[in-house]
Amino acid sequence: MVKRKRVSESLRDVELRLVAELMKNSRRSDRELAKVIGVSQPTVGRLISRLEKDGVIKEFTVIPDFSKLGYEIMGVTSIGVRDEAVAGGFKEIRRMTTEVEKKNPHASLMAVNGTNHSKNKLFISFYENYSAFASAMQLTRQLPFVSIDSMETFLVDLTDETNYRLLTMSAIAEHLLKKSQEQTRGGANGE
C-alpha cells in the first residue's frame, strides 16, 4: 500500500481556512476569500496556486442534486479481488476494468482500495434506476478477478426526502475550521 504524506499537518492555519472556505463555496472571488480569512487578495491567489500545485486542491467543481440529474440510486459496493489476481498485479486489473468502463460507462464517484475482511475494493456510483444498478453488478460479477461471494452493496434512494445529508463538502469544511480554531487556541495557550 502506498502511503501519502499527511498534508493537513503541514498546512498553515491560513491555508487550512482557505481550503475550508473554498469547500463551502469555490465560486467566491479572491477578494471575498481574502476578507473572510484575513489576508490580502494577492496572497489568496498565491495560496490557491500553491495548494493546486501541491495537490491539496484537486479540482474546482459543483455538487449537484444527483436525483435532479436523473439518478435515483447511489450504490456503495465493496468487492473482494482474488488473491491470485493481486499477485498478478493491479495493472492487469485496471486494464480490464477500464475496458469494461469504456464499453459500459457509468457514473462513478470513487473507486478505491481498502480492507474489510474479504473485501479490498470500494466503489461509489450513481445509477438511473435499479435496473441500471443490476446491470452494472452483472458486469462486475463477470470480471475474472472478482470474488462473487465477497461482493456487497449498500443502496441509497436519492429521492428519499428523509435523507439527512447527501454529498456535501460544507460539513467537512466546518470540521476543518473548528480544527483550525482549536489549534490556534491551543498554540495561544502555550500547549
KADA-V212582 format. One line per field, one symbol per residue. phi: phi as a letter, one per 40 degrees, with the letter a starting at -180 (. if undefined). A space follows every 50 residues. Layout:
phi->???
This chain:
phi->.ccbcccdccccdcccccccccccaccccdcccdcccgbccccddcccdc ccccgcccababbcccccchccbbbbbbbbcddccccchccccccccccc cccbcacbcaabcaaafcbbbbbbbbbcaccccccccccccccccccdcb babbbbccccccdcacdabccccccccccccccccccccgc
